[in-house]
Amino acid sequence: MEIKKGKRVKVQYQLRLESFDGELVEETRENEPEVFVVGDDAMLDIFENQLLGKKAGDDFRIEIHAADAFGDYDPDALIEFTEEEFYELVGEEKGDFELGAYFPMEDDEGNNYDGFITEIEEDRVVVDFNHPLAGETLYFAGKVLEVSEPEA
């Protein structure tokens, strides 16, 4: 059975940065595959489109440029808060957050943003609201394990 929109797909892959031999950032295994239904927005559209027509047992290598993945890195998405603003905003005590900590935020219109704390200094906290893979070209190499009808 070929991969088409609406099909349930199991894949095993390695996701690397810089090249197909670059830094490994994610890996699924045959006994713990990535499972998704094509077209359900579980994976990047461009990733799914590159798999169309493949069958169980087929290998794949997919290169996805930053603009087609998580976008270019936006320096304006680095937000600096004074220490007082930050801890008032989050309603937590000083010291409850560490460098690299996940920081969800909602704006006045109800839009949700995911950030990561990149700097903590005596009087300020910097949060990066770029996706962690923004600005990166993604290199997927893997194998299609199974193609089936979605479960009801």
C-alpha positions in Angstrom: 0.0 0.0 0.0 1.3 3.4 -0.9 1.4 6.4 1.3 -1.4 8.8 0.5 -3.4 11.4 2.3 -5.5 9.8 5.1 -3.2 6.7 5.4 -1.7 5.7 8.8 2.1 5.6 8.5 4.8 4.2 10.8 8.3 5.4 10.2 11.7 5.1 11.9 14.1 8.0 11.3 17.0 10.0 12.5 16.7 13.8 12.4 20.1 15.6 12.1 21.2 19.2 11.6 23.8 20.6 9.2 23.9 17.4 7.1 22.8 13.8 6.9 25.9 13.1 9.1 25.5 16.1 11.4 24.3 16.5 14.9 21.6 14.0 15.9 18.6 15.8 17.5 15.9 13.2 17.4 15.7 9.5 16.7 12.8 7.0 16.5 13.4 3.3 16.4 11.7 0.4 14.8 10.2 -0.7 18.1 9.1 2.8 18.9 8.3 4.4 15.6 6.7 7.7 14.7 3.1 7.0 13.9 0.8 9.5 12.2 -2.0 9.9 9.7 -1.0 11.8 6.6 -2.8 15.1 6.5 -3.6 15.3 10.2 -1.0 18.0 10.9 1.1 15.7 13.2 4.2 16.2 11.0 5.5 19.0 8.8 3.5 19.0 5.6 6.7 19.0 3.5 7.9 15.9 5.3 4.6 14.1 4.6 4.6 15.3 1.0 8.1 13.8 0.5 6.8 10.4 1.7 3.8 10.3 -0.7 4.0 7.2 -3.0 6.4 5.4 -0.7 5.6 1.9 0.6 6.6 -0.2 3.6 10.2 -1.1 3.4 11.2 2.0 1.4 14.1 4.1 2.7 14.0 7.9 2.6 16.3 10.9 2.9 14.5 14.3 3.2 16.2 17.7 3.4 13.9 20.5 4.6 15.2 24.1 4.6 14.5 26.3 7.6 11.9 28.4 5.7 9.9 25.3 5.0 10.3 23.8 8.5 10.2 26.1 11.6 11.1 29.3 9.8 14.2 31.5 10.0 15.5 32.6 13.3 13.9 35.9 14.4 16.0 38.0 16.7 12.9 40.0 17.5 11.5 36.9 19.2 14.1 37.3 22.0 12.2 39.1 24.7 14.0 40.7 27.6 12.1 41.1 30.9 13.3 42.9 34.0 13.6 40.5 36.8 10.6 42.1 38.5 8.4 41.9 35.4 9.3 38.3 34.8 8.6 37.0 38.2 5.4 39.1 38.5 4.2 37.7 35.1 4.8 34.1 36.0 3.7 34.3 39.6 6.7 32.3 40.8 9.5 33.0 43.2 12.9 34.0 42.2 15.1 30.9 41.6 12.1 28.7 40.4 13.4 28.9 36.9 16.7 27.7 35.3 18.5 28.5 32.1 16.9 26.5 29.3 13.6 26.1 31.1 10.4 26.0 29.1 8.3 29.1 29.4 4.7 29.2 28.0 3.1 32.6 27.6 -0.3 34.0 26.5 -0.7 37.5 25.0 -3.6 39.8 25.6 -5.5 38.3 22.6 -5.2 34.7 23.9 -2.4 33.6 21.5 -0.1 31.0 23.1 3.7 31.2 22.7 6.4 28.7 23.8 9.7 30.1 24.9 12.9 29.0 26.5 14.9 31.0 29.1 18.2 31.8 27.5 19.6 34.2 30.0 19.1 34.8 33.7 21.0 37.7 35.3 20.7 39.7 38.5 18.2 42.2 37.0 16.9 40.6 33.8 15.6 37.4 32.2 15.7 36.8 28.4 13.2 34.4 26.8 13.6 33.1 23.3 10.2 32.5 21.6 11.7 31.0 18.4 11.1 27.3 17.9 14.3 25.5 19.0 14.9 24.4 15.4 14.2 27.8 13.8 16.9 28.7 11.3 18.0 25.1 10.9 17.9 22.9 7.8 16.5 19.5 8.9 17.9 16.2 7.5 15.7 13.2 8.0 17.0 9.7 7.1 14.8 6.7 7.7 12.6 3.9 6.6 8.8 3.4 6.1 7.8 0.6 8.4 4.1 0.3 7.7 1.3 1.9 5.7 -2.3 1.1 6.7 -5.8 2.5 7.0 -6.2 4.7 10.0 -7.7 3.1 13.1 -11.3 3.9 13.8 
